[in-house]
Amino acid sequence: MNSRTKDDYGHRGLKNLRRLFCLMVLIPVIAAGCAMVGPDYKQVAPESPENWEARMEKGLAATRPESDTLSQWWDVFGDPVLSELEQKAVEGNLEIRTALSRLRQARIRRGVSRSDLYPGMDGSGQVQRQRGSEAMPTSYAGEETDYYKAGFDASWELDLFGGIRRSVQAAQAEVEASRADLQDVLTSLMAEVAVTYIEVRTYQQRLDVTRTNIEIQKKTYALNNSRHESGLVDELAVQQALRNLESSRAVISRLESGLTAAKNRLAVLLGQAPGALDEKLSPKRSVPAVPEHVAVGIPADAMRRRPDIRQAERQVAAQTARIGAATAELYPKFRLFGTIGLEALDSGSDFWDAGSRFWNVGPGVSWNIFHGRALRLNIDLQTEKQKQALIAYESAVLNARQEIEDTLTAYAREQMRQTSLEKAVEAARRTEFLARDRYKAGLADFYNVLDAQRSLLELEDERILSKGQVASDLARLYKALGGGWHYYNNFVKQAKPRPDAEKSE
């Protein structure tokens, strides 16, 4: 090749490269201006009434709660042990770790989807020894030769109809749905820890009350024994007193079993082995008291806060974008291809010489023309899935409203029941004292004592159960209102797959 030919070759190559550069600049501009096929998502919002169906009574108020109170509602109980357990729960709970992993996976999938928007490049190399056939009229007939090749292949799909961008939209919506899922797991965990802790304290108080009543029944049994030995009462009174005593003792085993199970559940919620919290919970504390006033806000605010509703709404958005991605398969796909490399029969200086270079570049197109209606059926499938996602969203809204209304009613009504039980316990204590006093004086039958002591134990047990139920109902109410996200932002940061993962958010 003479120098003129080489110059012409170089000029033509430079000219072609300039054309390629202009093409690579112009096509993304054109592609950016192309509308994406498929439906655009129109955000759905939960329908909610102006006011709650439940009556605002027993401290409930339809005023907007303070953000700090709602985000860290367990502090309203004023129990430092509970606050400490909530902190440990978010650090060790396994469901939280699973939700974090799901969020990381969603972010990684989003990154994979975005990568399709950019050119791809592959490198390849080849070394082979070959022998030409003697039967073929070639210059290498019967000779053994070496062959060396190295190069880079590049390709770029031009997203003219938005199929890739729709896939990115779906992946982004999935990330946001995973965030809502994480918050849902977190708020549920906060409530579950509080309810289980309240159950532990309720069992402890029930045991204390039962043991106190057993001591009273022991004295009654001893009194009857003494009076029987003196011939003042028959054996029937002794056996009745013994039956009452042993019945109360039998309750102890059942309560202790329930207490152990509650402690173990609480330990597992914290990501610890059963029995790990026995020492921590051994100092007895009363059932946490509820505040006098609880602000619950209005239905619209509660619906917006609910993470399960946000998650369902984001699933609708993701599925809407998938309809667009499926629709884009009906249209042609345009790609740019390019290859550059070295090729020679010698690995020495010839391989690295300028004459060993080769390259090719050009556009390409592919079009799914006939696939037995599979492409249109896939669009129908994705559309039906979107309808299903909308139904799931509507169901989430209805279930949320029911949960809030139920917990509002349960919280208020249980407080009323607790008030009545408090009065009943006071009356039962007075009744038991009078019955025992009159029996000692020989003015009343022993049956009155037995009945009074049995009623006192039952009512005191019911009163403590009611107190624990009120506290548990309040925890469930805050959970139903979408509260308990105090640690959420920290968890979202922990879910980053790499330091720059959130730059686009």
C-alpha positions in Angstrom: 0.0 0.0 0.0 1.6 3.3 -1.1 1.5 6.5 1.0 -1.4 8.1 -1.1 -3.5 5.0 -0.6 -2.8 5.1 3.1 -3.7 8.8 3.3 -7.0 8.2 1.5 -7.7 5.3 3.8 -7.0 7.5 6.8 -9.2 10.3 5.5 -12.1 8.0 4.8 -11.8 6.5 8.2 -11.7 9.9 9.9 -14.7 11.0 7.8 -16.6 7.9 8.9 -15.8 8.4 12.5 -17.1 12.0 12.3 -20.3 10.7 10.8 -20.6 8.1 13.6 -20.0 10.7 16.2 -22.7 13.0 14.8 -25.1 10.0 14.7 -24.4 9.1 18.3 -25.0 12.6 19.4 -28.2 13.1 17.4 -30.0 9.8 18.0 -30.2 10.2 21.8 -31.6 13.7 21.3 -34.2 12.2 18.9 -34.9 9.3 21.3 -35.4 11.6 24.2 -38.1 13.5 22.3 -40.0 10.3 21.5 -43.0 9.6 23.6 -43.1 6.3 25.5 -45.7 3.9 24.4 -48.2 2.4 26.9 -50.3 4.2 29.6 -48.9 6.9 31.8 -49.5 6.3 35.5 -52.0 8.5 37.2 -51.5 8.4 40.9 -54.4 6.9 42.9 -55.3 8.3 46.3 -57.3 6.6 49.0 -60.8 7.8 49.5 -61.5 8.6 53.2 -64.4 10.2 55.1 -64.0 13.6 56.8 -64.5 12.1 60.3 -64.1 8.8 62.1 -67.2 6.6 62.6 -66.0 5.8 66.1 -66.9 8.3 68.8 -64.1 10.5 70.2 -64.3 9.6 73.9 -62.2 8.5 76.8 -59.3 10.8 75.9 -59.5 10.4 72.1 -59.4 13.6 70.0 -59.6 14.2 66.3 -56.7 16.7 66.5 -53.5 16.2 64.5 -50.9 14.3 66.6 -47.4 15.7 67.0 -44.9 14.2 64.6 -42.5 13.3 67.4 -45.2 11.6 69.4 -46.4 9.6 66.5 -43.0 8.5 65.2 -41.9 7.3 68.7 -45.2 6.7 70.4 -44.0 4.0 72.8 -42.5 6.9 74.9 -46.0 7.9 75.9 -46.1 5.0 78.3 -43.2 6.5 80.3 -41.5 3.1 80.7 -37.7 3.2 80.1 -37.5 -0.6 79.9 -40.0 -0.6 77.0 -38.1 2.1 75.2 -34.9 0.2 75.6 -36.4 -3.0 74.2 -37.8 -1.1 71.2 -34.3 0.1 70.4 -32.9 -3.4 70.7 -35.6 -4.8 68.6 -34.8 -2.7 65.6 -31.1 -3.7 65.9 -31.7 -7.4 66.1 -35.0 -8.4 64.6 -34.7 -10.8 61.7 -37.8 -9.6 59.8 -36.3 -6.2 59.7 -33.1 -7.6 58.2 -35.1 -9.5 55.6 -37.0 -6.3 54.7 -33.7 -4.4 54.4 -32.4 -7.2 52.1 -35.6 -6.9 49.9 -35.0 -3.1 49.6 -31.3 -3.6 48.6 -32.4 -6.2 46.0 -35.0 -3.7 44.6 -32.3 -1.0 44.3 -29.9 -3.4 42.6 -32.6 -4.5 40.1 -33.3 -0.8 39.4 -29.6 -0.4 38.6 -29.7 -3.4 36.2 -32.7 -1.8 34.4 -31.0 1.5 34.1 -27.9 -0.1 32.6 -29.9 -1.0 29.5 -30.1 2.7 28.7 -26.3 2.9 28.0 -24.0 1.3 25.4 -22.6 -2.1 26.2 -19.1 -3.2 25.3 -17.4 -6.6 25.3 -13.9 -7.6 24.7 -12.7 -10.8 23.0 -9.5 -12.5 21.9 -8.8 -15.5 19.8 -5.7 -17.6 19.1 -5.8 -20.7 16.9 -3.7 -22.9 14.7 -5.3 -24.2 11.6 -4.5 -26.3 8.5 -5.9 -25.7 5.1 -7.4 -28.5 3.1 -5.2 -29.7 0.2 -8.4 -30.3 -1.8 -9.2 -26.6 -1.8 -7.6 -24.2 -4.3 -6.3 -21.7 -1.8 -2.9 -20.2 -1.2 -2.8 -22.0 2.2 -3.7 -25.5 0.8 -2.1 -28.2 3.0 -0.3 -25.6 5.1 -0.5 -25.0 8.9 -1.0 -21.4 9.9 -1.6 -19.4 13.1 -4.4 -16.9 13.6 -4.5 -14.1 16.1 -7.4 -11.8 16.8 -8.3 -9.3 19.5 -11.0 -6.6 19.6 -13.9 -4.9 21.2 -17.6 -5.1 20.3 -20.0 -2.4 21.3 -23.8 -2.2 20.9 -26.4 0.3 22.0 -30.2 0.0 21.8 -31.9 3.3 21.1 -35.0 3.4 23.3 -37.1 5.2 20.7 -40.4 3.7 22.0 -39.6 3.8 25.7 -39.5 0.1 26.5 -36.4 0.4 28.6 -37.5 3.6 30.3 -40.8 1.9 31.2 -38.8 -1.0 32.8 -36.8 1.6 34.7 -40.1 3.2 35.9 -41.3 -0.2 37.1 -38.0 -0.8 38.9 -38.2 2.6 40.6 -41.7 2.0 41.7 -40.6 -1.4 43.1 -37.9 0.4 45.1 -40.5 2.7 46.6 -42.8 -0.2 47.3 -39.9 -2.0 49.1 -39.3 1.2 51.2 -42.9 1.1 52.2 -42.6 -2.6 53.0 -39.7 -1.8 55.3 -41.6 0.8 57.1 -44.6 -1.5 57.4 -42.4 -4.2 59.0 -40.9 -1.6 61.3 -44.2 -0.2 62.5 -45.6 -3.7 63.0 -42.5 -4.7 65.0 -42.7 -1.6 67.3 -46.4 -2.5 68.1 -45.6 -6.2 68.5 -42.8 -5.5 71.0 -45.0 -3.1 73.0 -47.9 -5.6 73.1 -45.7 -8.5 74.1 -44.0 -6.4 76.8 -47.4 -5.3 78.2 -48.4 -9.0 78.2 -45.3 -9.8 80.3 -46.1 -7.1 82.8 -49.8 -8.2 82.9 -48.8 -11.8 83.7 -46.5 -10.6 86.4 -49.3 -8.5 88.1 -51.8 -11.4 87.7 -49.3 -13.7 89.5 -48.9 -11.1 92.3 -52.6 -10.8 92.8 -53.1 -14.5 92.8 -50.4 -15.1 95.3 -51.9 -12.4 97.6 -55.3 -14.0 97.4 -53.7 -17.4 98.1 -52.2 -16.0 101.4 -55.7 -14.9 102.4 -57.1 -18.3 101.6 -54.4 -20.0 103.5 -55.4 -18.0 106.6 -59.1 -19.0 106.0 -58.1 -22.6 105.7 -56.0 -22.5 108.9 -58.9 -20.8 110.7 -61.4 -23.5 109.6 -59.0 -26.3 110.6 -58.6 -24.7 114.0 -62.4 -24.3 114.5 -63.0 -27.9 113.2 -60.5 -29.2 115.8 -62.4 -27.2 118.4 -65.7 -28.7 117.2 -67.1 -25.3 116.2 -67.5 -26.3 112.5 -67.9 -29.5 110.6 -65.4 -31.0 108.1 -67.4 -29.5 105.2 -66.1 -26.0 105.9 -62.5 -27.3 106.0 -62.8 -29.1 102.7 -64.5 -26.1 101.0 -61.6 -23.9 102.2 -59.1 -26.4 100.9 -60.8 -26.6 97.5 -60.7 -22.8 97.2 -57.0 -22.7 98.1 -55.9 -25.4 95.7 -58.0 -24.0 92.9 -56.1 -20.7 93.3 -52.7 -22.6 93.5 -53.6 -24.4 90.2 -53.9 -21.0 88.5 -50.2 -20.2 89.3 -48.8 -22.8 87.0 -50.9 -21.6 84.1 -49.9 -18.0 84.7 -46.2 -18.9 85.0 -46.4 -20.8 81.7 -48.0 -17.9 80.0 -45.3 -15.5 81.4 -42.5 -17.7 80.2 -44.0 -17.9 76.7 -44.5 -14.1 76.6 -40.8 -13.5 77.6 -39.6 -16.0 75.0 -41.7 -14.3 72.3 -40.3 -10.9 73.3 -36.7 -12.3 73.1 -37.3 -13.7 69.6 -38.7 -10.3 68.5 -35.4 -8.8 69.6 -33.5 -11.5 67.6 -32.3 -13.2 70.8 -32.7 -16.7 72.1 -35.6 -17.7 74.4 -34.7 -16.9 78.0 -32.3 -14.1 77.1 -34.5 -11.4 78.7 -35.4 -13.2 81.9 -32.9 -11.2 84.0 -33.9 -8.0 82.3 -37.6 -8.5 83.0 -37.2 -10.1 86.4 -37.6 -6.8 88.3 -41.4 -6.4 88.4 -43.1 -3.3 87.0 -46.7 -2.4 86.7 -48.6 -2.5 83.4 -47.7 0.7 81.5 -50.3 3.4 82.0 -51.9 5.1 79.0 -51.9 9.0 78.7 -55.1 10.9 79.4 -55.3 12.3 75.9 -54.6 10.7 72.6 -54.7 12.7 69.3 -55.6 10.5 66.4 -56.0 13.2 63.6 -58.4 12.8 60.7 -58.9 9.8 58.3 -57.2 11.4 55.3 -53.9 11.9 57.3 -54.0 8.4 58.6 -54.5 6.9 55.1 -51.5 8.8 53.8 -49.3 7.6 56.6 -50.2 3.9 56.3 -47.1 2.2 54.7 -49.2 -0.8 53.5 -51.4 1.6 51.4 -48.3 3.3 50.0 -46.8 -0.1 49.1 -50.0 -1.1 47.3 -50.1 2.2 45.4 -46.5 1.8 44.3 -47.3 -1.7 43.1 -50.0 -0.2 40.9 -47.5 2.2 39.5 -45.0 -0.6 38.8 -47.5 -2.7 37.0 -48.7 0.3 34.9 -45.1 0.8 33.7 -44.9 -2.9 32.8 -47.8 -2.5 30.4 -45.7 0.1 28.6 -42.7 -2.2 28.5 -44.8 -5.0 27.0 -46.4 -2.6 24.5 -42.9 -1.5 23.3 -42.3 -5.1 22.1 -44.7 -4.4 19.3 -42.4 -1.8 17.8 -39.0 -2.2 16.1 -35.8 -2.0 18.1 -33.0 0.1 16.7 -29.4 -0.5 17.6 -26.0 0.8 16.8 -23.2 -1.8 16.4 -19.5 -1.3 16.3 -16.4 -3.5 16.4 -12.7 -2.5 16.5 -9.7 -4.8 16.8 -6.5 -6.4 15.4 -6.2 -9.5 13.2 -3.1 -11.2 11.9 -1.4 -14.5 11.1 1.6 -13.6 13.2 1.7 -12.5 16.8 4.8 -10.5 16.2 5.1 -7.0 14.8 2.5 -7.7 12.1 -0.2 -8.1 14.7 0.5 -4.7 16.2 1.0 -3.0 12.8 -1.6 -0.4 11.7 -2.4 -2.7 8.7 -3.8 -5.3 11.1 -6.5 -3.1 12.3 -10.1 -3.8 11.4 -13.4 -2.1 12.4 -17.0 -1.9 11.4 -19.9 0.2 12.5 -23.5 0.6 11.6 -27.1 0.6 12.6 -29.3 -2.4 13.0 -33.0 -3.1 13.4 -35.1 -6.0 14.6 -38.8 -6.4 14.7 -41.0 -9.0 16.3 -43.4 -9.4 13.4 -45.2 -12.6 14.2 -45.2 -14.6 17.4 -48.6 -16.2 17.5 -50.2 -13.2 19.3 -47.8 -13.7 22.2 -46.9 -10.1 22.4 -50.5 -8.8 22.5 -51.4 -11.5 25.0 -48.6 -10.3 27.2 -50.0 -6.8 27.1 -53.4 -8.2 28.1 -51.7 -10.1 30.9 -49.9 -7.1 32.3 -53.1 -5.1 32.0 -55.0 -7.7 34.0 -52.2 -7.7 36.6 -52.6 -3.9 36.9 -56.3 -4.4 37.5 -55.4 -6.9 40.2 -53.0 -4.4 41.8 -55.8 -1.8 41.9 -58.0 -4.3 43.6 -55.3 -5.0 46.1 -54.9 -1.3 46.7 -58.6 -0.8 47.3 -58.5 -3.8 49.7 -55.6 -2.3 51.6 -57.5 1.0 52.0 -60.7 -0.7 53.3 -58.7 -3.0 55.7 -56.8 0.1 57.0 -60.0 1.9 57.7 -61.5 -1.1 59.4 -58.4 -1.6 61.6 -58.4 2.0 62.7 -62.1 2.1 63.4 -61.9 -1.2 65.4 -59.0 -0.1 67.5 -60.5 3.3 68.2 -63.7 1.6 69.5 -61.8 -1.1 71.4 -59.6 1.4 73.1 -62.4 3.6 74.3 -64.7 0.7 75.3 -62.1 -1.2 77.2 -61.3 1.9 79.3 -65.0 2.1 80.2 -64.9 -1.6 81.2 -61.7 -1.0 83.2 -63.5 1.8 85.2 -66.4 -0.5 86.0 -64.0 -3.3 87.1 -62.1 -0.9 89.4 -65.3 -0.2 91.2 -66.3 -3.9 91.2 -62.9 -4.8 92.8 -63.3 -2.3 95.5 -66.8 -3.7 96.3 -65.4 -7.2 96.2 -62.7 -6.4 98.7 -65.2 -4.9 101.1 -67.5 -7.9 100.6 -64.7 -10.4 101.4 -63.7 -8.5 104.5 -67.2 -8.3 105.8 -68.0 -11.9 105.0 -64.8 -13.1 106.8 -65.4 -10.8 109.8 -69.1 -12.0 110.2 -68.0 -15.6 109.8 -65.4 -15.3 112.6 -68.1 -13.8 114.7 -70.4 -16.7 113.9 -73.0 -14.4 112.3 -72.7 -15.8 108.7 -72.3 -19.1 106.9 -68.9 -20.0 105.5 -70.3 -20.2 102.0 -70.4 -16.4 102.0 -66.7 -16.3 102.6 -66.0 -18.8 99.8 -68.1 -16.9 97.3 -66.6 -13.5 98.3 -63.0 -14.7 98.0 -63.6 -16.4 94.7 -65.3 -13.3 93.3 -62.5 -11.1 94.6 -59.8 -13.2 92.8 -61.7 -13.3 89.5 -62.5 -9.6 89.5 -58.9 -8.5 90.4 -57.6 -10.8 87.6 -60.1 -9.3 85.2 -59.1 -5.8 86.3 -55.4 -6.4 85.5 -56.3 -8.1 82.2 -58.4 -5.0 81.3 -55.6 -2.6 82.2 -53.2 -4.6 80.0 -55.8 -4.7 77.2 -56.2 -0.9 77.3 -52.4 -0.4 77.0 -52.2 -3.0 74.2 -55.1 -1.4 72.3 -53.3 1.9 72.4 -50.2 0.3 70.9 -52.3 -1.3 68.2 -54.0 2.1 67.6 -50.7 3.9 67.0 -49.7 1.1 64.7 -53.0 1.4 62.8 -52.5 5.1 62.5 -49.2 4.5 60.8 -47.0 5.6 63.6 -43.6 4.2 64.8 -41.2 5.3 62.0 -38.6 6.8 64.4 -35.8 4.5 63.1 -37.0 4.4 59.4 -34.6 6.9 57.9 -31.6 5.2 59.4 -32.7 1.9 57.9 -33.1 3.3 54.5 -29.5 4.6 54.6 -28.4 1.1 55.7 -30.1 -0.4 52.6 -27.8 1.4 50.2 -26.0 -1.2 48.0 -23.2 1.3 47.4 -22.4 4.9 48.5 -23.7 6.6 45.3 -26.9 4.5 45.1 -29.2 7.3 46.2 -27.8 10.1 44.0 -30.7 10.0 41.7 -33.3 10.0 44.5 
